[in-house]
């Protein structure tokens, strides 16, 4: 493998500046792509040191500037005014946010309470329906018991009537047999009576 290309600190810094000027995010990987090579670790160290130096320079420049007393007083006054306004704005924003939050919470609570009432009403309706069904079942079971009892009575009565019917049928058959026998006797008696009349002449 070929040796990794090395770049000077200035080349690394210039590549980072170019990326910043384009409005892009500067990272060791982005600088390495811009340079088309180099050690990512070394690029990271060089760029971090450059940023630290820039921050030190800015702080030094700020420290070297001394504002006139009048401007400094106005600046301080304006800063205090701005702070007061920001505090006031923050308090108002907090109150508004608190009111909105309370309204949302109240709305949510009211919504939940309404749903709870609906569920309770549905539960009550279901309980009433179940109770009504239980009562209806009890009534039907009582009717079934009455019908079963009545059916047993009818079965017993039917058995009794069947017994009577069989007994009557047997009696009728016996009477029919006796009627036939009686008819035979009548005929025999008629014949005997006729003979008796002939003998008497």
C-alpha positions in Angstrom: 0.0 0.0 0.0 1.2 3.6 -0.7 2.0 5.9 2.2 -0.8 8.2 3.3 -0.3 11.8 2.0 0.7 14.3 4.7 -0.5 17.9 4.7 0.7 21.0 6.6 -1.2 22.6 9.4 -1.9 25.6 7.2 -3.4 23.4 4.4 -5.7 21.7 6.9 -6.8 25.1 8.3 -7.4 26.6 4.8 -9.4 23.6 3.9 -11.5 24.0 7.0 -12.0 27.7 6.3 -13.1 26.9 2.7 -15.7 24.5 4.0 -16.9 27.1 6.6 -17.2 29.7 3.8 -19.5 27.4 1.9 -21.8 27.2 4.9 -21.1 23.6 5.5 -20.3 21.7 8.7 -16.6 21.4 9.3 -15.4 18.0 10.5 -12.1 16.0 10.2 -13.8 13.8 7.6 -15.0 16.8 5.6 -11.4 18.4 5.7 -9.9 15.0 4.7 -12.3 14.7 1.7 -11.4 18.3 0.7 -7.6 17.5 0.9 -8.2 14.1 -0.7 -6.1 12.4 2.0 -4.4 12.9 5.3 -4.7 11.5 8.8 -8.2 12.1 10.3 -6.7 12.1 13.8 -4.1 14.7 12.9 -6.6 16.8 11.0 -8.9 16.7 14.1 -6.0 17.9 16.4 -4.9 20.7 14.1 -8.4 22.0 13.5 -9.3 21.9 17.2 -6.2 23.9 18.1 -7.0 26.4 15.4 -10.5 26.9 16.8 -9.1 27.3 20.3 -6.7 30.0 19.1 -9.5 31.8 17.4 -11.6 31.9 20.5 -8.5 33.2 22.5 -8.0 36.0 19.9 -11.6 37.0 20.1 -11.5 37.2 23.9 -8.3 39.2 23.8 -9.8 41.7 21.4 -12.9 42.1 23.5 -10.8 42.6 26.6 -8.6 45.2 24.9 -11.6 47.4 24.1 -12.5 50.0 26.7 -15.7 51.8 26.3 -16.2 55.5 27.3 -17.9 55.9 30.6 -21.0 57.5 29.1 -21.4 54.6 26.5 -20.6 52.0 29.2 -23.4 53.5 31.4 -25.9 53.6 28.6 -24.9 50.0 27.6 -25.3 48.9 31.2 -28.7 50.7 31.4 -29.8 49.2 28.2 -28.7 45.8 29.3 -30.6 46.2 32.5 -33.7 47.4 30.5 -33.3 44.5 28.2 -33.0 42.1 31.1 -36.1 43.5 32.7 -38.0 43.3 29.5 -36.8 39.7 29.0 -37.8 38.8 32.6 -41.2 40.5 32.0 -41.6 38.7 28.7 -40.5 35.4 30.3 -43.1 35.9 33.2 -45.9 36.7 30.7 -44.9 33.8 28.5 -44.8 31.5 31.5 -48.3 32.8 32.7 -49.7 32.3 29.2 -48.1 28.8 29.0 -49.4 28.0 32.4 -52.9 29.1 31.5 -52.8 27.1 28.3 -51.5 24.1 30.1 -54.2 24.5 32.8 -56.8 24.8 30.1 -55.5 21.7 28.4 -55.3 19.8 31.6 -58.8 20.9 32.5 -60.1 20.0 29.0 -58.4 16.6 29.3 -59.8 16.1 32.8 -63.3 17.1 31.6 -63.0 14.8 28.6 -61.9 11.9 30.8 -64.7 12.6 33.3 -67.2 12.7 30.5 -65.9 9.4 29.2 -66.0 8.0 32.7 -69.7 9.1 33.1 -70.5 7.5 29.7 -68.8 4.3 30.7 -70.6 4.3 34.1 -73.9 4.9 32.3 -73.1 2.1 29.8 -72.2 -0.1 32.8 -75.5 0.8 34.5 -77.5 0.1 31.4 -75.6 -3.2 31.0 -76.3 -4.1 34.6 -80.0 -3.3 34.2 -80.1 -5.3 31.0 -78.4 -8.3 32.8 -80.7 -8.0 35.7 -83.8 -7.9 33.4 -82.4 -10.9 31.6 -81.9 -12.7 34.9 -85.5 -11.9 35.9 -86.8 -13.1 32.5 -84.8 -16.3 32.8 -86.2 -16.9 36.3 -89.7 -16.3 35.0 -89.1 -18.7 32.0 -87.6 -21.3 34.4 -90.7 -21.0 36.6 -93.0 -21.3 33.6 -90.9 -24.4 32.4 -91.4 -25.9 35.9 -95.1 -25.3 35.7 -95.3 -26.7 32.2 -93.3 -29.7 33.2 -95.6 -30.3 36.2 -98.6 -29.9 33.9 -97.1 -32.2 31.4 -96.6 -34.8 34.1 -100.2 -34.5 35.1 -101.3 -34.8 31.5 -99.1 -37.8 31.0 -100.7 -39.4 34.1 -104.2 -38.5 32.9 -103.4 -39.8 29.5 -102.2 -43.1 31.0 -105.4 -43.3 33.0 -107.6 -42.6 30.0 -105.7 -45.1 27.9 -106.3 -47.7 30.7 -110.0 -46.8 30.6 -110.1 -47.0 26.9 -108.4 -50.4 26.8 -110.8 -51.6 29.5 -113.8 -50.3 27.6 -112.6 -51.8 24.3 -112.2 -55.1 26.2 -115.7 -54.8 27.6 -117.1 -53.9 24.2 -115.4 -57.0 22.7 -116.9 -59.1 25.5 -120.4 -57.6 24.9 -120.1 -58.2 21.1 -119.2 -61.8 21.8 -122.2 -62.1 24.2 -124.4 -60.4 21.7 -123.4 -63.0 19.0 -124.0 -65.8 21.5 -127.4 -64.2 22.5 -128.4 -64.0 18.8 -127.5 -67.7 18.4 -129.5 -68.6 21.4 -132.5 -66.6 20.1 -132.3 -68.5 16.8 -132.0 -71.8 18.5 -134.9 -70.9 20.8 -137.0 -70.0 17.7 -136.2 -73.3 16.1 -137.1 -75.2 19.3 -140.3 -73.2 19.6 -141.2 -74.1 16.0 -140.7 -77.8 16.6 -142.6 -77.6 19.8 -145.6 -76.1 17.9 -145.4 -78.9 15.3 -145.3 -81.6 18.0 -148.3 -80.0 19.8 -150.5 -80.3 16.7 
